[in-house]
Amino acid sequence: MKNDKPKTENVAAVLKVFAVLETLAENRSAALAEIAQSAMTSKSTTHRLLHTMMELGYVAQDEKSERYELTPRLFSLAAQTMKSQADVLRVADKAMGRLSRATGESINLGIFDGREQRVVYIHQYDSSYSLSMNSTLGTRNPLHSTALGKALLAFRDDEEIEGRLAVMDMEVSAPNTVTDKAVLRQQLQAVRENGYAEEIEESEAGVRCIAAPVLNHVGKSIAAISIAFPLFRFDEARKEDYVALLKSATRNVSQALGYAD
């Protein structure tokens, strides 16, 4: 029992550090009181944490406003973790550029979150329209309510899918979010059969997306690419064209990464 308290205190300290980092990431810059309130810790504790982060080079303070912000050093640390995705990003970028020019809509690249049942947006091409569905890089959305997430999930083995479903929180994000795991299983089967996933106001009201997986050499999904439309601008008569463009793009990326059709 003697070791329980130090371990608990260490965990609490780590949680506070990440609460501060996430607050700065979300707000770009923030005052001490704002950070303490968001991180749900005292000003004195927050000040000590910020001071340590400044010494390590991960946080900087503006001399005039006295507001804190993250430094590029944290970005470089994150970039190191993306090395394994470098080939995916490099190859996908060209295909995404072609999709962007062909559709004019927002094009997104997503991968599995390493910890939770979410998809992380790691690359994008913004829409050429003034009213568009652009996502913020680093955004983490649920697998079950996004076309990207469904495309990723469907092309994993059944055991993994069931394992993920078992711990999945079917949170509601929009008017048509699927909350029944049996329905989600049916959707995933359709994604496998059709080669693409779609969502209509499942993740965000007024948004429609289609997505297809990027597969590795054994046919396992390692990423997915989506086209996001404002609902009013989706042309149902062109759906087959959109799907064909998308599947061609992801097929080319998959083949460049070693997948044999």
C-alpha angles and dihedrals in degrees: 000000000000091000096050097079097051090046091050091048091049092051091049091051092051091049090053092050092053092044088057093046093049091048091054092045092053097043101033089217133016143173122248094256092050092050093047092050094047093045089046094230136112123279091241093053091045091050091052091049093048092048090053092047090051091052089051091049099244097109132040132192125218108234095216103040095027088220120144128230139172120262128224088257090079089051091052089052090052090046090059090061089053094061090096088057094048095102092047092051093046096049096037093052093068093047091046090051091055091048090049093052092045097050107020088219133118113284120199136189118205138181135187117280105242094226112027139037092268141109119235120213107225104164137016149171114218121231119261090224123092090231106053146148101242119167127208115248110252093030112147116208129177118271095225097057102041132075089223091053094048092048090052095044098045093060097057124090119276094250092057092045092053091046091053093045091052093062098031119123105213094213119180115241105161143004096283102036111147111237100170114088091205089058090047090053089054091050092050091052089052090049090055092049096045099036095231141066132218141190131195112197092328097121101023133010113254094018131112123186139180122196140179131196130253106221132204127221093286095047096257119140114250098165141353136218124214140188113215122203134183101246094241092055098051107110107211090197089061097046094106089051092050091049093047092051092048096047091046090053095049092043090055092048092047093050091049087055094052104273114145111207 
